Amino acid sequence: MAGPAEATRGYRVANTFVPSRPLEPALYLVATPIGNLGDITLRALETLSGADVLACEDTRVTRVLLDRYGIANKPYAYHEYNADQMGPRLLAALEEGKSVALVSDAGTPLVSDPGYRLGQLVIEAGHKVVPIPGASAPLAALVASGLPNDAFLFAGFLPTKEKGRRDRLAELSKIPATLIFFESPHRIAATLVSAADVLGPGRAACVGRELTKAFEEISRASLGELAEAFDGRNVKGEIVLLVGPPAYDDVPAAVDVDILLEELSSTMPAAKAAAEAARLTGLSKRDLYQRLVAMKCKDGG
C-alpha cells in the first residue's frame, strides 16, 4: 500500500493548492460530511491528502470527496466483507511506520460502521489512534431537534424484527435522556408505530431526514403524530430518529428506588439485586450497585 508521491500530497481550496505536512505513524479516524461536501474541515483535508494509506468503506463514495478537493491519494476499500483480509494489511502498514487514515461513507468512523474492529486491533497492538472530528449525524439531528440535550444516548439501529424492536425500546423506555437512533427509510413508519406503542404516543420526538442535503427535512412532533404522518409515505434518504426523555413522573423516584433495592437485596446478592433493579427501572446498574452499598454502610450492614 502506497500513498501519494510527496510532490502531490496536498488539497485544493478556492483554486489554491495547499501542500500537506507529513503525518506521524498512527490511525487517523477522519470524520467526513454527511451530505454537504462543504462541511469538511481543513484538518480532515490535510489528513486525507497526507496519509500514507487511506482506507474507506466505498472507494466510489470517497473518490467523489477527494476529487472535489483535488486530493490525489488512492483510497483502499475496508468494509465488513473484507475486514479479515484488510485489517491485518492496515495493521502491517502501521507496523512499518506509516500513517493510516480511515473514513466511513459519511460522518464519523466507528459510529455504526465496521471501523470499530480496526480501531480495536490498532489499540490492542499499541499504536496511536488520532480522532479528526467533524460532521456527525446524531449530533446534527440533536441540535436541530429542540429536544433536551443535557443527556442523550445514541443507540444505533434498532432490531429489524418487530418483537426485537419493541423489546429494545422497552429496555430504553425509562432512561432519563434523549434517545437517538439510525433508521432506514423503509422501516421508519413501522418503527414510529412501535415507539408510540411502547414509549407512549405523547412522547416528544423528531425525525431528521437527509440532514445537510438539498432535501433536508426535520419533523418535530409527538410519536403518535409522527407515526400518523409517516404512515404509508414513500420515504427516501438517511434518517435519524430522536425521542425525548420520559416525563418526570415516569422516572422512578429516589425513595421508590431505595425501597426496590432493599426488597431485592433481601433475597439475592447485591450485584444481582442491582442488575435486576437496573432492568426494572432503566437506571445504571453501576449507580444502583453503589447506591445499594452506600445504603448498607449507612445501616451498618
KEGU-117587 format. One record per residue (C-alpha): residue number from 1; x, y, z; residue in one letter. Coordinates in steps of 0.2 Angstrom, whole numbers, plus 2048, in hexadecimal, padded with zeros to 3 digits. Example, Ala and Ser with C-alpha at 12.3 -4.5 7.8 and 13.67 -1.06 7.14 Angstrom:
BEGIN
{i: 1 | x: 83E | y: 7EA | z: 827 | aa: A}
{i: 2 | x: 844 | y: 7FB | z: 824 | aa: S}
***
This chain:
BEGIN
{i: 1 | x: 800 | y: 800 | z: 800 | aa: M}
{i: 2 | x: 807 | y: 810 | z: 7FB | aa: A}
{i: 3 | x: 802 | y: 822 | z: 7FD | aa: G}
{i: 4 | x: 803 | y: 831 | z: 7F1 | aa: P}
{i: 5 | x: 814 | y: 837 | z: 7EC | aa: A}
{i: 6 | x: 81B | y: 844 | z: 7F7 | aa: E}
{i: 7 | x: 81A | y: 851 | z: 7E9 | aa: A}
{i: 8 | x: 807 | y: 84E | z: 7E7 | aa: T}
{i: 9 | x: 802 | y: 84D | z: 7FA | aa: R}
{i: 10 | x: 7F6 | y: 85B | z: 7FC | aa: G}
{i: 11 | x: 7E4 | y: 862 | z: 7F9 | aa: Y}
{i: 12 | x: 7DC | y: 870 | z: 7F0 | aa: R}
{i: 13 | x: 7D1 | y: 87D | z: 7F8 | aa: V}
{i: 14 | x: 7CB | y: 88C | z: 7EE | aa: A}
{i: 15 | x: 7D6 | y: 888 | z: 7DF | aa: N}
{i: 16 | x: 7E5 | y: 888 | z: 7EB | aa: T}
{i: 17 | x: 7F0 | y: 878 | z: 7ED | aa: F}
{i: 18 | x: 7F5 | y: 876 | z: 7FF | aa: V}
{i: 19 | x: 803 | y: 869 | z: 802 | aa: P}
{i: 20 | x: 801 | y: 85D | z: 810 | aa: S}
{i: 21 | x: 80D | y: 85A | z: 81E | aa: R}
{i: 22 | x: 814 | y: 849 | z: 822 | aa: P}
{i: 23 | x: 809 | y: 840 | z: 82F | aa: L}
{i: 24 | x: 810 | y: 836 | z: 83D | aa: E}
{i: 25 | x: 80D | y: 823 | z: 83D | aa: P}
{i: 26 | x: 7FB | y: 820 | z: 844 | aa: A}
{i: 27 | x: 7E9 | y: 81C | z: 840 | aa: L}
{i: 28 | x: 7E0 | y: 82C | z: 83C | aa: Y}
{i: 29 | x: 7CD | y: 82A | z: 83D | aa: L}
{i: 30 | x: 7C7 | y: 838 | z: 832 | aa: V}
{i: 31 | x: 7B5 | y: 83E | z: 832 | aa: A}
{i: 32 | x: 7AE | y: 843 | z: 821 | aa: T}
{i: 33 | x: 79E | y: 84C | z: 81C | aa: P}
{i: 34 | x: 78E | y: 844 | z: 81E | aa: I}
{i: 35 | x: 787 | y: 84C | z: 80E | aa: G}
{i: 36 | x: 78D | y: 85D | z: 80A | aa: N}
{i: 37 | x: 79F | y: 85C | z: 805 | aa: L}
{i: 38 | x: 7A3 | y: 86D | z: 80B | aa: G}
{i: 39 | x: 7A2 | y: 867 | z: 81D | aa: D}
{i: 40 | x: 7B4 | y: 85F | z: 81C | aa: I}
{i: 41 | x: 7C1 | y: 867 | z: 827 | aa: T}
{i: 42 | x: 7D2 | y: 86D | z: 822 | aa: L}
{i: 43 | x: 7DA | y: 861 | z: 82E | aa: R}
{i: 44 | x: 7D0 | y: 852 | z: 826 | aa: A}
{i: 45 | x: 7D6 | y: 858 | z: 815 | aa: L}
{i: 46 | x: 7E8 | y: 858 | z: 81A | aa: E}
{i: 47 | x: 7E7 | y: 847 | z: 822 | aa: T}
{i: 48 | x: 7DE | y: 83F | z: 813 | aa: L}
{i: 49 | x: 7EB | y: 846 | z: 807 | aa: S}
{i: 50 | x: 7FA | y: 843 | z: 812 | aa: G}
{i: 51 | x: 7F7 | y: 831 | z: 818 | aa: A}
{i: 52 | x: 802 | y: 824 | z: 812 | aa: D}
{i: 53 | x: 7F3 | y: 818 | z: 811 | aa: V}
{i: 54 | x: 7E1 | y: 81D | z: 80F | aa: L}
{i: 55 | x: 7D3 | y: 810 | z: 813 | aa: A}
{i: 56 | x: 7C1 | y: 813 | z: 810 | aa: C}
{i: 57 | x: 7B0 | y: 809 | z: 810 | aa: E}
{i: 58 | x: 7AD | y: 80D | z: 7FD | aa: D}
{i: 59 | x: 7BA | y: 813 | z: 7F2 | aa: T}
{i: 60 | x: 7AD | y: 81B | z: 7E6 | aa: R}
{i: 61 | x: 7A5 | y: 825 | z: 7F4 | aa: V}
{i: 62 | x: 7B6 | y: 82B | z: 7FB | aa: T}
{i: 63 | x: 7BD | y: 82F | z: 7E9 | aa: R}
{i: 64 | x: 7AF | y: 83C | z: 7E7 | aa: V}
{i: 65 | x: 7B5 | y: 845 | z: 7F6 | aa: L}
{i: 66 | x: 7C8 | y: 844 | z: 7F1 | aa: L}
{i: 67 | x: 7C4 | y: 84A | z: 7E0 | aa: D}
{i: 68 | x: 7BB | y: 859 | z: 7E7 | aa: R}
{i: 69 | x: 7CA | y: 85F | z: 7F0 | aa: Y}
{i: 70 | x: 7D8 | y: 859 | z: 7E4 | aa: G}
{i: 71 | x: 7DF | y: 84B | z: 7EF | aa: I}
{i: 72 | x: 7E9 | y: 83F | z: 7E5 | aa: A}
{i: 73 | x: 7EA | y: 831 | z: 7F3 | aa: N}
{i: 74 | x: 7E4 | y: 820 | z: 7EE | aa: K}
{i: 75 | x: 7D6 | y: 819 | z: 7F9 | aa: P}
{i: 76 | x: 7D6 | y: 807 | z: 7FE | aa: Y}
{i: 77 | x: 7C5 | y: 7FE | z: 802 | aa: A}
{i: 78 | x: 7C3 | y: 7F8 | z: 814 | aa: Y}
{i: 79 | x: 7B2 | y: 7F2 | z: 819 | aa: H}
{i: 80 | x: 7A9 | y: 7E3 | z: 822 | aa: E}
{i: 81 | x: 7AC | y: 7D7 | z: 814 | aa: Y}
{i: 82 | x: 7BF | y: 7D9 | z: 812 | aa: N}
{i: 83 | x: 7C3 | y: 7DE | z: 824 | aa: A}
{i: 84 | x: 7CC | y: 7CE | z: 827 | aa: D}
{i: 85 | x: 7D8 | y: 7D0 | z: 819 | aa: Q}
{i: 86 | x: 7DA | y: 7E3 | z: 819 | aa: M}
{i: 87 | x: 7DB | y: 7E5 | z: 82C | aa: G}
{i: 88 | x: 7EC | y: 7DC | z: 82D | aa: P}
{i: 89 | x: 7F2 | y: 7E6 | z: 81E | aa: R}
{i: 90 | x: 7EE | y: 7F7 | z: 826 | aa: L}
{i: 91 | x: 7F6 | y: 7F1 | z: 836 | aa: L}
{i: 92 | x: 805 | y: 7EC | z: 82D | aa: A}
{i: 93 | x: 807 | y: 7FD | z: 825 | aa: A}
{i: 94 | x: 806 | y: 805 | z: 837 | aa: L}
{i: 95 | x: 814 | y: 7F8 | z: 83C | aa: E}
{i: 96 | x: 81E | y: 7FF | z: 82D | aa: E}
{i: 97 | x: 81D | y: 811 | z: 834 | aa: G}
{i: 98 | x: 810 | y: 817 | z: 828 | aa: K}
{i: 99 | x: 801 | y: 822 | z: 82B | aa: S}
{i: 100 | x: 7F0 | y: 81A | z: 828 | aa: V}
{i: 101 | x: 7E0 | y: 825 | z: 826 | aa: A}
{i: 102 | x: 7CF | y: 81D | z: 827 | aa: L}
{i: 103 | x: 7BE | y: 824 | z: 822 | aa: V}
{i: 104 | x: 7AD | y: 81E | z: 821 | aa: S}
{i: 105 | x: 7A1 | y: 822 | z: 812 | aa: D}
{i: 106 | x: 79A | y: 831 | z: 81D | aa: A}
{i: 107 | x: 79C | y: 837 | z: 82E | aa: G}
{i: 108 | x: 7A8 | y: 831 | z: 83C | aa: T}
{i: 109 | x: 7B1 | y: 820 | z: 83A | aa: P}
{i: 110 | x: 7AD | y: 813 | z: 847 | aa: L}
{i: 111 | x: 79B | y: 819 | z: 84A | aa: V}
{i: 112 | x: 791 | y: 80B | z: 843 | aa: S}
{i: 113 | x: 79D | y: 805 | z: 836 | aa: D}
{i: 114 | x: 7AB | y: 7F7 | z: 835 | aa: P}
{i: 115 | x: 7B9 | y: 803 | z: 83A | aa: G}
{i: 116 | x: 7B6 | y: 7FE | z: 84C | aa: Y}
{i: 117 | x: 7BF | y: 7EE | z: 849 | aa: R}
{i: 118 | x: 7CE | y: 7F6 | z: 841 | aa: L}
{i: 119 | x: 7CF | y: 803 | z: 850 | aa: G}
{i: 120 | x: 7CF | y: 7F4 | z: 85C | aa: Q}
{i: 121 | x: 7DD | y: 7EB | z: 853 | aa: L}
{i: 122 | x: 7E8 | y: 7FB | z: 852 | aa: V}
{i: 123 | x: 7E5 | y: 7FF | z: 865 | aa: I}
{i: 124 | x: 7E9 | y: 7ED | z: 86A | aa: E}
{i: 125 | x: 7F9 | y: 7EE | z: 85F | aa: A}
{i: 126 | x: 7FF | y: 7FE | z: 869 | aa: G}
{i: 127 | x: 7FE | y: 80A | z: 85A | aa: H}
{i: 128 | x: 7F8 | y: 81C | z: 85C | aa: K}
{i: 129 | x: 7E6 | y: 820 | z: 857 | aa: V}
{i: 130 | x: 7E2 | y: 833 | z: 852 | aa: V}
{i: 131 | x: 7D0 | y: 839 | z: 850 | aa: P}
{i: 132 | x: 7CD | y: 846 | z: 843 | aa: I}
{i: 133 | x: 7BC | y: 84D | z: 848 | aa: P}
{i: 134 | x: 7AF | y: 854 | z: 83D | aa: G}
{i: 135 | x: 79E | y: 850 | z: 836 | aa: A}
{i: 136 | x: 793 | y: 844 | z: 841 | aa: S}
{i: 137 | x: 781 | y: 840 | z: 83C | aa: A}
{i: 138 | x: 77B | y: 83C | z: 84E | aa: P}
{i: 139 | x: 782 | y: 84D | z: 854 | aa: L}
{i: 140 | x: 77B | y: 857 | z: 845 | aa: A}
{i: 141 | x: 76A | y: 850 | z: 848 | aa: A}
{i: 142 | x: 76B | y: 853 | z: 85B | aa: L}
{i: 143 | x: 76F | y: 865 | z: 85A | aa: V}
{i: 144 | x: 761 | y: 868 | z: 84D | aa: A}
{i: 145 | x: 754 | y: 85D | z: 856 | aa: S}
{i: 146 | x: 74F | y: 869 | z: 864 | aa: G}
{i: 147 | x: 750 | y: 85A | z: 870 | aa: L}
{i: 148 | x: 75A | y: 85B | z: 880 | aa: P}
{i: 149 | x: 76C | y: 859 | z: 87D | aa: N}
{i: 150 | x: 774 | y: 859 | z: 88F | aa: D}
{i: 151 | x: 773 | y: 846 | z: 88E | aa: A}
{i: 152 | x: 771 | y: 83B | z: 87F | aa: F}
{i: 153 | x: 774 | y: 829 | z: 87A | aa: L}
{i: 154 | x: 779 | y: 823 | z: 868 | aa: F}
{i: 155 | x: 772 | y: 812 | z: 866 | aa: A}
{i: 156 | x: 776 | y: 80F | z: 854 | aa: G}
{i: 157 | x: 76A | y: 804 | z: 84A | aa: F}
{i: 158 | x: 75B | y: 7FC | z: 852 | aa: L}
{i: 159 | x: 758 | y: 7E9 | z: 84E | aa: P}
{i: 160 | x: 74F | y: 7E7 | z: 83D | aa: T}
{i: 161 | x: 742 | y: 7DA | z: 844 | aa: K}
{i: 162 | x: 733 | y: 7E1 | z: 84D | aa: E}
{i: 163 | x: 735 | y: 7D7 | z: 85D | aa: K}
{i: 164 | x: 748 | y: 7DB | z: 85F | aa: G}
{i: 165 | x: 744 | y: 7EE | z: 85B | aa: R}
{i: 166 | x: 737 | y: 7EF | z: 868 | aa: R}
{i: 167 | x: 741 | y: 7E5 | z: 875 | aa: D}
{i: 168 | x: 750 | y: 7F1 | z: 872 | aa: R}
{i: 169 | x: 745 | y: 801 | z: 874 | aa: L}
{i: 170 | x: 73E | y: 7FA | z: 884 | aa: A}
{i: 171 | x: 750 | y: 7F8 | z: 88B | aa: E}
{i: 172 | x: 753 | y: 80A | z: 886 | aa: L}
{i: 173 | x: 742 | y: 811 | z: 88C | aa: S}
{i: 174 | x: 746 | y: 818 | z: 89D | aa: K}
{i: 175 | x: 758 | y: 81F | z: 899 | aa: I}
{i: 176 | x: 757 | y: 831 | z: 89E | aa: P}
{i: 177 | x: 75F | y: 837 | z: 88E | aa: A}
{i: 178 | x: 75B | y: 83B | z: 87B | aa: T}
{i: 179 | x: 75D | y: 82B | z: 871 | aa: L}
{i: 180 | x: 765 | y: 82C | z: 860 | aa: I}
{i: 181 | x: 763 | y: 81E | z: 853 | aa: F}
{i: 182 | x: 768 | y: 81B | z: 841 | aa: F}
{i: 183 | x: 75A | y: 814 | z: 836 | aa: E}
{i: 184 | x: 757 | y: 80F | z: 824 | aa: S}
{i: 185 | x: 74A | y: 818 | z: 81A | aa: P}
{i: 186 | x: 740 | y: 808 | z: 817 | aa: H}
{i: 187 | x: 73F | y: 804 | z: 829 | aa: R}
{i: 188 | x: 73C | y: 816 | z: 831 | aa: I}
{i: 189 | x: 729 | y: 815 | z: 830 | aa: A}
{i: 190 | x: 728 | y: 804 | z: 839 | aa: A}
{i: 191 | x: 735 | y: 80A | z: 846 | aa: T}
{i: 192 | x: 72B | y: 819 | z: 84A | aa: L}
{i: 193 | x: 71C | y: 80E | z: 84D | aa: V}
{i: 194 | x: 726 | y: 803 | z: 858 | aa: S}
{i: 195 | x: 72D | y: 812 | z: 862 | aa: A}
{i: 196 | x: 71C | y: 81A | z: 864 | aa: A}
{i: 197 | x: 715 | y: 80A | z: 86B | aa: D}
{i: 198 | x: 724 | y: 806 | z: 877 | aa: V}
{i: 199 | x: 729 | y: 817 | z: 87C | aa: L}
{i: 200 | x: 718 | y: 820 | z: 87B | aa: G}
{i: 201 | x: 711 | y: 82A | z: 86D | aa: P}
{i: 202 | x: 713 | y: 83A | z: 876 | aa: G}
{i: 203 | x: 725 | y: 839 | z: 878 | aa: R}
{i: 204 | x: 72F | y: 847 | z: 86F | aa: A}
{i: 205 | x: 739 | y: 842 | z: 860 | aa: A}
{i: 206 | x: 741 | y: 847 | z: 850 | aa: C}
{i: 207 | x: 746 | y: 83F | z: 83F | aa: V}
{i: 208 | x: 755 | y: 847 | z: 836 | aa: G}
{i: 209 | x: 756 | y: 842 | z: 823 | aa: R}
{i: 210 | x: 763 | y: 845 | z: 817 | aa: E}
{i: 211 | x: 76C | y: 851 | z: 823 | aa: L}
{i: 212 | x: 777 | y: 85E | z: 81B | aa: T}
{i: 213 | x: 771 | y: 859 | z: 80A | aa: K}
{i: 214 | x: 767 | y: 862 | z: 7FD | aa: A}
{i: 215 | x: 756 | y: 85A | z: 803 | aa: F}
{i: 216 | x: 75A | y: 85B | z: 816 | aa: E}
{i: 217 | x: 74A | y: 858 | z: 820 | aa: E}
{i: 218 | x: 748 | y: 85A | z: 833 | aa: I}
{i: 219 | x: 737 | y: 854 | z: 83A | aa: S}
{i: 220 | x: 734 | y: 858 | z: 84C | aa: R}
{i: 221 | x: 724 | y: 851 | z: 855 | aa: A}
{i: 222 | x: 71E | y: 844 | z: 860 | aa: S}
{i: 223 | x: 721 | y: 832 | z: 85C | aa: L}
{i: 224 | x: 70F | y: 82F | z: 859 | aa: G}
{i: 225 | x: 70E | y: 83E | z: 84D | aa: E}
{i: 226 | x: 71E | y: 838 | z: 844 | aa: L}
{i: 227 | x: 718 | y: 827 | z: 842 | aa: A}
{i: 228 | x: 708 | y: 82D | z: 83A | aa: E}
{i: 229 | x: 712 | y: 839 | z: 82F | aa: A}
{i: 230 | x: 71E | y: 82C | z: 828 | aa: F}
{i: 231 | x: 710 | y: 81E | z: 826 | aa: D}
{i: 232 | x: 710 | y: 819 | z: 814 | aa: G}
{i: 233 | x: 71D | y: 826 | z: 80F | aa: R}
{i: 234 | x: 72A | y: 822 | z: 802 | aa: N}
{i: 235 | x: 73A | y: 827 | z: 80C | aa: V}
{i: 236 | x: 74B | y: 829 | z: 805 | aa: K}
{i: 237 | x: 75C | y: 82E | z: 80C | aa: G}
{i: 238 | x: 766 | y: 82C | z: 81C | aa: E}
{i: 239 | x: 75C | y: 82D | z: 82C | aa: I}
{i: 240 | x: 75F | y: 831 | z: 83E | aa: V}
{i: 241 | x: 751 | y: 82F | z: 84A | aa: L}
{i: 242 | x: 752 | y: 838 | z: 85B | aa: L}
{i: 243 | x: 746 | y: 835 | z: 86A | aa: V}
{i: 244 | x: 746 | y: 840 | z: 879 | aa: G}
{i: 245 | x: 748 | y: 83A | z: 88A | aa: P}
{i: 246 | x: 739 | y: 833 | z: 894 | aa: P}
{i: 247 | x: 72F | y: 840 | z: 89E | aa: A}
{i: 248 | x: 735 | y: 843 | z: 8B0 | aa: Y}
{i: 249 | x: 727 | y: 839 | z: 8B7 | aa: D}
{i: 250 | x: 72D | y: 82A | z: 8AD | aa: D}
{i: 251 | x: 73E | y: 829 | z: 8B5 | aa: V}
{i: 252 | x: 73F | y: 81F | z: 8C5 | aa: P}
{i: 253 | x: 740 | y: 82A | z: 8D4 | aa: A}
{i: 254 | x: 74F | y: 828 | z: 8DF | aa: A}
{i: 255 | x: 745 | y: 822 | z: 8EE | aa: V}
{i: 256 | x: 73D | y: 815 | z: 8E3 | aa: D}
{i: 257 | x: 74E | y: 80F | z: 8DC | aa: V}
{i: 258 | x: 754 | y: 80D | z: 8EE | aa: D}
{i: 259 | x: 745 | y: 803 | z: 8F3 | aa: I}
{i: 260 | x: 748 | y: 7F8 | z: 8E3 | aa: L}
{i: 261 | x: 75A | y: 7F5 | z: 8E7 | aa: L}
{i: 262 | x: 756 | y: 7F0 | z: 8F9 | aa: E}
{i: 263 | x: 749 | y: 7E4 | z: 8F4 | aa: E}
{i: 264 | x: 755 | y: 7DC | z: 8E6 | aa: L}
{i: 265 | x: 764 | y: 7DB | z: 8F1 | aa: S}
{i: 266 | x: 75B | y: 7D2 | z: 8FF | aa: S}
{i: 267 | x: 759 | y: 7C3 | z: 8F3 | aa: T}
{i: 268 | x: 769 | y: 7C4 | z: 8E8 | aa: M}
{i: 269 | x: 77B | y: 7CA | z: 8E8 | aa: P}
{i: 270 | x: 77E | y: 7DD | z: 8E6 | aa: A}
{i: 271 | x: 785 | y: 7DC | z: 8D4 | aa: A}
{i: 272 | x: 776 | y: 7D1 | z: 8CE | aa: K}
{i: 273 | x: 76A | y: 7DD | z: 8D7 | aa: A}
{i: 274 | x: 771 | y: 7EC | z: 8CE | aa: A}
{i: 275 | x: 770 | y: 7E3 | z: 8BE | aa: A}
{i: 276 | x: 75E | y: 7DF | z: 8C0 | aa: E}
{i: 277 | x: 75A | y: 7F0 | z: 8C6 | aa: A}
{i: 278 | x: 763 | y: 7F7 | z: 8B7 | aa: A}
{i: 279 | x: 758 | y: 7EC | z: 8AC | aa: R}
{i: 280 | x: 748 | y: 7F2 | z: 8B4 | aa: L}
{i: 281 | x: 74C | y: 804 | z: 8B5 | aa: T}
{i: 282 | x: 757 | y: 808 | z: 8A6 | aa: G}
{i: 283 | x: 764 | y: 810 | z: 8B2 | aa: L}
{i: 284 | x: 777 | y: 80C | z: 8B2 | aa: S}
{i: 285 | x: 77B | y: 7FB | z: 8BA | aa: K}
{i: 286 | x: 78C | y: 803 | z: 8C0 | aa: R}
{i: 287 | x: 783 | y: 812 | z: 8C8 | aa: D}
{i: 288 | x: 776 | y: 806 | z: 8D0 | aa: L}
{i: 289 | x: 783 | y: 7FB | z: 8D7 | aa: Y}
{i: 290 | x: 78D | y: 809 | z: 8DF | aa: Q}
{i: 291 | x: 77C | y: 810 | z: 8E6 | aa: R}
{i: 292 | x: 779 | y: 7FF | z: 8ED | aa: L}
{i: 293 | x: 78A | y: 7FE | z: 8F5 | aa: V}
{i: 294 | x: 788 | y: 80F | z: 8FC | aa: A}
{i: 295 | x: 777 | y: 80B | z: 904 | aa: M}
{i: 296 | x: 77E | y: 7FB | z: 90C | aa: K}
{i: 297 | x: 78D | y: 805 | z: 913 | aa: C}
{i: 298 | x: 781 | y: 812 | z: 91A | aa: K}
{i: 299 | x: 777 | y: 805 | z: 922 | aa: D}
{i: 300 | x: 787 | y: 7FC | z: 929 | aa: G}
{i: 301 | x: 784 | y: 7ED | z: 91F | aa: G}
***
